[in-house]
């Protein structure tokens, strides 16, 4: 198995935890040197906090674990393309690369609607690649919204 798929499967595990809580099923892991250093999954509904996206939780945990706000040598694997808030946090953390699963045609800011990670808005950019296990990531989100519309969540 390719490393990007291996780590995206780990992000999918976190996304499923979010779904089990009735959260939008998004999971993220941050990897450095081939090892997961932090992870997160959406908690904004259960914690009633707009900031608790999977990416921000993972970044916060990685900063605490690694001892600084910069995350050099780190890569993020996230099941859904980052939104503007998360793309900004990724950029500001100085992460090296982001891999995402499903594109977000409505608010994706890593290439779908906009690419904040490579707009030269500041002195740093983050490499990005989408579509890693994209079908599985999309299916998880699609099934979540089906259940939500039916009132099963």
N, C-alpha and C positions, 0 to 999 in steps of 0.2 A: 504494500500500500504506500502511495506517495505521502510524504509528510503533510502536505497541505490538506489532503483528505483525512488523514489521521487526526489532525488537530481540529478540523471542521467537525468531525464526528464528536469530538469532546465538546465543542460549542453547541452542537445539536442536543447533547445530553442535558446541558444547562437550559437550553430553550424548552425542552420537555418539562423540566422542573417548573419553569415559569408558567407553561400552559396548565400544569396540574394545579396551580394556584389561581387560575383564571386570568393570568397576565398574558399580554401579547407575547407569543413564544419566540423570544429573541435571547440568544446566549452568546457569550463572548469568552475567549481565552486569550491570554497574552503569553507569548512564548519567547524565551531567550536561550540561546545555546541548545536548542532542541528539547528544552524542558518547559513545562507550564509553570509560570511564576505567579499567575493570578487568573481569576475567572469571575464571571458575574452573569446574572440573568435579570431580566426586567422585574422590577418590584414597585413600579410607580403606582399601581392600583392598590396593592395590599398595604403599602406604606404611605399612600396618599401624598406622593412627592414627585413632582414633575421631573426632577433631576435624576431619578433612579432608573436610568436606562442601563442595559447590560454593559455597554461600553464604558460608561462613566464609573460604574461600580468596579469593573475590572481595572481600569486605570487607577482609581483610588487605591485599590488593594496592591497593585504593582508598585506604586510610588511608596507606599508604606513598607512593603517588603524589601524593595531595593534601596530605600533610603534617600530618595530625591524626586524632584518633579520631572526630571528628564529621564526618558526611558530608551537610551541608546541601545542598539542591538536587539530591540524588541520588535516582535511582529504580533499583530492582532488577527484573530480569526473570529468572525462574527457572522451569524446566520442571515442577517438582513443588512443591506447597504446602510451605512450610517446616515443619520439625519444631520441637519446643519449644526445642532448643538454638539453632537458626538464627533462630527468631523472636525469641528473647532478644537475640541479637547484632544483629539488624536494628534492634530497638527501641533498644538501647544506642548504636548508631551514629548515631542521630538522622536516619536516612534519611527522606525525605519520603513515598515511595510504593513499594509492591511490587506487581508483576504476576506471577501464576503461571499455569502452563498447566493441569496435571492436579491435581485435588483429591486429597488423601490422607485417605481415610476412616478409616484406622487411627491415624495420628499427626499429622495436619495441625493446625497451630496458627495458621492465618490464616483460620479460618472454618469448616472442616469439623468437627473435633472440639471445637475451642476457638479463640478468637481472642485470643491473647496480645498482638497488635499494637494492640488497642483495648480493653483491660480496665481502663485507668486504674490499673494497678499502680504506675506511677510518674508523673512529671510530663510524660510524652511519649507520643504515640501515632503510629502510622504508618498512612496510608491504604492500602487493599489492594483489589485486584480480581483475581478468578480467572477461569479459563476461556479465557484468551488462547491460541489454537491448541490448545485442550484436547484435541481428538481426536488430533492428531498427537503430542502429548506422551504421552497415555495409550497410544497404539499402540506407541510406542518402548519404553516400560516393559513393556507386555504382552509384546511380542516378546522382550525381554531375558529375562524370567522363563520363557517357553516354552523358549528355548534352554538356559537354566540347568537346568530340570527334565529336559531331554533329555540333558544332559551335554555339550552343544556349547560350553559356556563353562567 
